[in-house]
Amino acid sequence: MDFGAVQMLKRDMLIDFVTVMARLLTRRGNRVGAMFYGSRVERVIPAHSGRIQVLRLVNDLLKRPKLDKAPSRT
């Protein structure tokens, strides 16, 4: 997710998308959660509703480390 156009990385688009979707879903009391994984599950955020939950999701996405470089395909 750390590659893309000069103006906006796919990572930034992902964070924007998650923010909008989570906000739309929680407006009516729906609950949202997340699971961060790579080769294993690294973090689970249990589903909750409300503005604080949306901020928690966005904050955790922003804190994820960026990759140094794209993995090579062999």
Kinemage of the C-alpha trace (Angstrom):
@kinemage 1
@onewidth
@group {chain A} dominant
@subgroup {mainchain}
@vectorlist {calphas} color= white
{ca met a 1} P 0.000 0.000 0.000
{ca asp a 2} L 3.031 2.308 0.126
{ca phe a 3} L 3.180 3.070 -3.582
{ca gly a 4} L 1.090 5.045 -6.032
{ca ala a 5} L 0.855 8.392 -7.740
{ca val a 6} L 2.998 11.350 -6.755
{ca gln a 7} L 0.054 13.298 -5.357
{ca met a 8} L -1.531 10.516 -3.280
{ca leu a 9} L -0.313 7.117 -2.170
{ca lys a 10} L -2.654 4.152 -2.129
{ca arg a 11} L -2.059 4.071 1.627
{ca asp a 12} L -3.553 7.585 1.934
{ca met a 13} L -6.511 6.581 -0.229
{ca leu a 14} L -7.078 3.559 2.006
{ca ile a 15} L -7.109 5.705 5.147
{ca asp a 16} L -9.533 8.179 3.532
{ca phe a 17} L -11.807 5.318 2.420
{ca val a 18} L -11.802 3.671 5.860
{ca thr a 19} L -12.561 7.020 7.497
{ca val a 20} L -15.547 7.743 5.261
{ca met a 21} L -16.977 4.215 5.455
{ca ala a 22} L -16.537 3.949 9.225
{ca arg a 23} L -18.158 7.346 9.749
{ca leu a 24} L -21.093 6.497 7.489
{ca leu a 25} L -21.639 3.162 9.217
{ca thr a 26} L -21.400 4.497 12.777
{ca arg a 27} L -23.782 7.405 12.159
{ca arg a 28} L -26.760 5.073 12.570
{ca gly a 29} L -25.325 3.083 15.454
{ca asn a 30} L -23.630 0.331 13.451
{ca arg a 31} L -20.421 -1.051 14.862
{ca val a 32} L -17.090 -1.196 13.046
{ca gly a 33} L -13.843 -2.965 13.863
{ca ala a 34} L -10.617 -3.916 12.131
{ca met a 35} L -8.030 -6.628 11.791
{ca phe a 36} L -4.456 -5.807 10.778
{ca tyr a 37} L -2.537 -8.703 9.312
{ca gly a 38} L 0.405 -9.630 7.137
{ca ser a 39} L 1.737 -13.154 7.409
{ca arg a 40} L -0.204 -13.377 10.704
{ca val a 41} L -2.858 -11.388 12.546
{ca glu a 42} L -0.993 -8.492 14.134
{ca arg a 43} L -3.788 -6.505 15.779
{ca val a 44} L -7.534 -6.776 16.252
{ca ile a 45} L -9.730 -3.800 17.080
{ca pro a 46} L -13.079 -5.034 18.426
{ca ala a 47} L -16.219 -3.605 16.849
{ca his a 48} L -17.755 -0.566 18.543
{ca ser a 49} L -19.848 2.360 17.390
{ca gly a 50} L -19.315 6.088 17.667
{ca arg a 51} L -16.939 8.831 16.741
{ca ile a 52} L -14.213 7.652 19.128
{ca gln a 53} L -14.114 4.271 17.364
{ca val a 54} L -13.665 5.951 13.973
{ca leu a 55} L -10.820 8.037 15.385
{ca arg a 56} L -9.255 4.901 16.902
{ca leu a 57} L -9.325 3.121 13.525
{ca val a 58} L -7.815 6.098 11.701
{ca asn a 59} L -5.155 6.611 14.369
{ca asp a 60} L -4.106 2.960 14.227
{ca leu a 61} L -3.900 3.095 10.425
{ca leu a 62} L -1.755 6.228 10.560
{ca lys a 63} L 0.595 4.638 13.100
{ca arg a 64} L 1.248 1.540 10.942
{ca pro a 65} L 4.863 1.553 9.755
{ca lys a 66} L 5.502 2.179 6.080
{ca leu a 67} L 7.427 -0.393 4.095
{ca asp a 68} L 11.009 0.526 3.252
{ca lys a 69} L 10.599 -0.752 -0.295
{ca ala a 70} L 8.279 -2.998 -2.234
{ca pro a 71} L 9.081 -6.711 -1.848
{ca ser a 72} L 10.737 -8.251 -4.896
{ca arg a 73} L 8.855 -10.864 -6.833
{ca thr a 74} L 10.831 -13.897 -7.883
